[in-house]
Amino acid sequence: MTLTIAELYPSILGESTHAGRPCVLVRLTGCNLRCSYCDSAFAFHGGTERTLEELLAEVRATGLRWVLITGGEPLLQSGIIAFIDQLVDEGFSVLVETSGALDIGPVNPKAITILDIKCPGSGETEKMHWANLTKLRPRDEVKFVISDRRDYEWSRQIISEQSLGKENAVLFSPVHGVITPRDLAQWMLEDRSPAHLQLQIHKYIWEPGKRGV
């Protein structure tokens, strides 16, 4: 069994409630969406094919115990479920970032799923697989990437309608360079939002477009 990998390297978790932890980032090639603000379009194509055994060896060699599985869209590749299972079985802490357009049901319950609910500003809201919200486990997290006030109000409505934030952490992330973290923070304070303000801290540590860090 193989996976097509765009890149793999040690980094700092830039998002989620676990932001700041050293981790191994494993980015898979391929995505079924084309979000307006995508910052990893280079992963749509290309990459190198590796066996699961080769990937496990690379992850072990870093000496790190947290692994971020991302893309592209990692759940597009059928072998990813077996890879996540192997990582979990070896005692790694695994986060899986997914667009929310594909079924998260098969993901190992010991992994942490970061479910990205696509706001209208993404241009991909209609691709959401809404049944995923019924499959969230308490340790999973829900993310809204917000590009303007309309996205913010839409996100508030979804949180209310779906009763989000009671068991799962909810993350509000401003589109980098489009709206300021200060504006989003102010809206959240005014509304007493139950969400966490999330900044992509890797874009503040390094240059926003820098790869391999």
PEMOCOR-V962245 format. One record per residue. N is the residue number from 1. SS is DSSP state (hx for helix, st for strand, lp for the rest). NEAR is the number of other C-alpha atoms within 12 Angstrom. Layout:
# PEMOCOR-V962245
N,SS,NEAR / N,SS,NEAR
This chain:
# PEMOCOR-V962245
1,lp,17 / 2,st,21 / 3,st,35 / 4,st,35 / 5,st,35 / 6,st,32 / 7,st,35 / 8,st,34 / 9,st,29 / 10,st,27 / 11,st,32 / 12,st,28 / 13,lp,35 / 14,lp,30 / 15,lp,39 / 16,lp,37 / 17,lp,30 / 18,lp,29 / 19,lp,23 / 20,lp,20 / 21,lp,24 / 22,st,24 / 23,st,31 / 24,st,36 / 25,st,38 / 26,st,42 / 27,st,43 / 28,st,42 / 29,lp,33 / 30,lp,28 / 31,lp,31 / 32,lp,25 / 33,lp,30 / 34,lp,25 / 35,lp,31 / 36,lp,21 / 37,lp,24 / 38,lp,26 / 39,lp,22 / 40,lp,28 / 41,hx,24 / 42,hx,22 / 43,hx,30 / 44,hx,27 / 45,lp,21 / 46,lp,19 / 47,lp,21 / 48,st,20 / 49,st,20 / 50,st,25 / 51,st,19 / 52,hx,25 / 53,hx,19 / 54,hx,20 / 55,hx,36 / 56,hx,32 / 57,hx,19 / 58,hx,23 / 59,hx,33 / 60,hx,23 / 61,hx,15 / 62,hx,20 / 63,lp,17 / 64,lp,27 / 65,lp,25 / 66,st,35 / 67,st,42 / 68,st,42 / 69,st,43 / 70,st,39 / 71,lp,38 / 72,lp,36 / 73,lp,41 / 74,hx,43 / 75,hx,37 / 76,hx,27 / 77,lp,28 / 78,lp,21 / 79,lp,26 / 80,hx,37 / 81,hx,29 / 82,hx,24 / 83,hx,37 / 84,hx,40 / 85,hx,25 / 86,hx,27 / 87,hx,35 / 88,hx,25 / 89,hx,17 / 90,lp,19 / 91,lp,17 / 92,lp,27 / 93,st,31 / 94,st,39 / 95,st,42 / 96,st,47 / 97,st,38 / 98,st,41 / 99,lp,40 / 100,lp,40 / 101,lp,30 / 102,lp,30 / 103,lp,27 / 104,lp,36 / 105,lp,22 / 106,lp,22 / 107,lp,36 / 108,lp,27 / 109,lp,24 / 110,lp,25 / 111,lp,35 / 112,st,34 / 113,st,42 / 114,st,39 / 115,st,44 / 116,st,40 / 117,st,44 / 118,lp,38 / 119,lp,37 / 120,hx,27 / 121,hx,29 / 122,hx,29 / 123,lp,21 / 124,lp,24 / 125,hx,27 / 126,hx,17 / 127,hx,23 / 128,lp,26 / 129,lp,23 / 130,hx,23 / 131,hx,18 / 132,hx,28 / 133,hx,34 / 134,hx,20 / 135,hx,25 / 136,lp,34 / 137,lp,26 / 138,lp,22 / 139,lp,27 / 140,lp,38 / 141,st,39 / 142,st,46 / 143,st,39 / 144,st,45 / 145,st,45 / 146,st,42 / 147,lp,33 / 148,lp,28 / 149,hx,25 / 150,hx,19 / 151,hx,29 / 152,hx,36 / 153,hx,24 / 154,hx,24 / 155,hx,38 / 156,hx,30 / 157,hx,17 / 158,hx,25 / 159,hx,28 / 160,hx,17 / 161,hx,12 / 162,hx,22 / 163,lp,19 / 164,lp,30 / 165,lp,28 / 166,lp,19 / 167,lp,20 / 168,lp,30 / 169,st,32 / 170,st,38 / 171,st,39 / 172,st,44 / 173,st,41 / 174,st,36 / 175,lp,33 / 176,lp,27 / 177,lp,20 / 178,lp,19 / 179,lp,24 / 180,lp,21 / 181,hx,26 / 182,hx,18 / 183,hx,22 / 184,hx,35 / 185,hx,27 / 186,hx,17 / 187,hx,27 / 188,hx,26 / 189,hx,15 / 190,hx,11 / 191,hx,14 / 192,lp,13 / 193,lp,26 / 194,lp,26 / 195,lp,33 / 196,st,30 / 197,st,35 / 198,st,35 / 199,lp,35 / 200,lp,31 / 201,lp,27 / 202,hx,25 / 203,hx,22 / 204,hx,18 / 205,hx,17 / 206,lp,16 / 207,lp,14 / 208,lp,20 / 209,lp,19 / 210,lp,14 / 211,lp,21 / 212,lp,20 / 213,lp,25
